[in-house]
Amino acid sequence: MSYQQDAFMTSLQILLLHIDPPAKLLYGFLLLLVIVYSPLIGVDYRTFADSLLGRVFGVAIVYGVVQTMGWIYGVLTALAFLLILHGAHRVSDIEGFDGGGSVSEKRTDRSSRWFVEQVLGENPRKIANDQVNTYPVQA
């Protein structure tokens, strides 16, 4: 055997001794798939992950993976969990302007639309406020 072949065999033996078991490699591959395709995960799963019980399960799973498989797989698990949480719909978000006070909704007339609504192709059904009260800045 030549020196190059002997060096190759030694390197291959070292690699095979230090490689993770197939179960860990499969888990890592599945985590990479979850990380890459996290936007495709269903809304129901994301909503559950964003609940109190889902977050407790998520933190427990990350902790368990760190304790059993090591910190590299723990970081991958935490990243996958956070990406799933990031896409969850926030229930507490309030859209639009909230000027306070009472809101009286009015139905809109389909024939008269604002220029911006025509350009953007918006078809509002109701208007929350059609008048805005402004006040001067008090110094």
C-alpha positions in Angstrom: 0.0 0.0 0.0 1.3 3.4 -0.8 1.5 6.4 1.5 -1.5 8.2 -0.1 -3.8 5.2 0.2 -2.8 4.7 3.8 -3.5 8.3 4.6 -6.9 8.1 2.8 -7.9 5.0 4.8 -6.8 6.6 8.1 -8.9 9.7 7.3 -11.9 7.6 6.3 -11.6 5.6 9.6 -11.4 8.8 11.6 -14.5 10.2 9.8 -16.5 7.0 10.3 -15.6 6.9 14.0 -16.8 10.5 14.6 -19.9 10.5 12.4 -23.3 10.7 14.1 -25.5 7.7 14.1 -28.0 7.4 11.2 -31.0 8.3 13.5 -29.4 11.6 14.4 -28.5 12.4 10.8 -32.1 11.6 9.8 -33.5 13.9 12.5 -31.1 16.6 11.4 -32.2 16.2 7.7 -35.9 16.4 8.7 -35.2 19.5 10.8 -33.5 21.1 7.7 -36.6 20.3 5.7 -38.8 21.9 8.3 -36.6 25.0 8.4 -36.5 25.4 4.6 -40.2 24.7 4.1 -41.6 26.4 7.2 -43.8 28.8 5.3 -45.7 25.8 4.0 -46.7 24.6 7.4 -50.5 24.8 8.0 -52.1 27.6 10.0 -53.6 25.2 12.5 -50.2 23.9 13.5 -48.8 27.4 13.8 -51.7 28.6 15.9 -51.2 25.6 18.3 -47.5 26.3 18.5 -48.3 29.9 19.4 -50.6 28.9 22.3 -49.4 28.5 25.9 -49.4 24.7 25.6 -47.6 24.7 22.3 -44.9 27.0 23.6 -44.4 24.8 26.7 -44.2 21.7 24.4 -41.8 23.5 22.1 -39.4 24.6 24.9 -39.6 21.1 26.4 -38.7 19.5 23.1 -35.8 21.9 22.5 -34.5 21.2 26.0 -34.9 17.4 25.5 -33.1 17.5 22.2 -30.2 19.5 23.7 -29.9 17.0 26.6 -30.1 13.9 24.4 -28.6 14.8 21.0 -26.3 17.8 21.8 -26.3 21.5 21.2 -26.1 21.4 17.4 -29.4 19.5 17.1 -30.8 21.7 19.9 -30.0 24.9 17.9 -31.6 23.4 14.8 -34.7 22.4 16.7 -35.0 25.9 18.3 -34.6 27.5 14.9 -37.3 25.3 13.4 -39.6 26.1 16.4 -39.0 29.8 16.1 -39.7 29.8 12.4 -43.0 28.0 13.0 -43.8 30.6 15.7 -42.9 33.5 13.5 -45.5 32.5 10.9 -48.3 32.2 13.4 -51.2 34.6 13.0 -51.3 37.1 15.9 -54.8 37.5 17.2 -54.1 40.7 19.1 -53.1 42.7 16.1 -55.5 45.6 15.4 -55.6 46.6 11.8 -56.3 50.1 10.7 -56.5 53.4 12.6 -58.1 53.4 16.0 -59.0 57.0 16.8 -60.8 56.0 20.0 -64.4 56.7 20.9 -67.4 55.1 19.3 -67.1 53.7 15.8 -70.1 53.9 13.5 -69.8 51.7 10.5 -71.5 52.8 7.3 -72.1 50.9 4.1 -70.3 52.2 1.0 -71.8 53.1 -2.3 -70.4 50.9 -5.0 -70.6 53.6 -7.7 -68.5 56.3 -5.9 -65.0 55.0 -5.0 -61.9 56.9 -4.2 -59.2 57.1 -6.8 -56.8 55.1 -4.7 -59.4 52.3 -4.3 -59.9 52.2 -8.1 -56.1 52.1 -8.7 -55.4 49.4 -6.1 -58.6 47.4 -7.0 -60.0 47.7 -3.5 -63.8 47.1 -3.0 -64.6 48.2 0.6 -68.0 47.2 1.9 -68.0 49.3 5.1 -66.3 52.5 6.3 -65.5 52.8 10.0 -64.9 56.6 10.0 -65.7 59.0 7.2 -64.8 62.1 9.2 -61.6 62.8 11.1 -61.3 65.5 13.8 -57.9 67.2 13.8 -56.7 69.5 16.5 -53.7 72.0 16.5 -50.6 71.1 18.3 -50.6 72.3 21.9 -47.3 73.8 23.0 
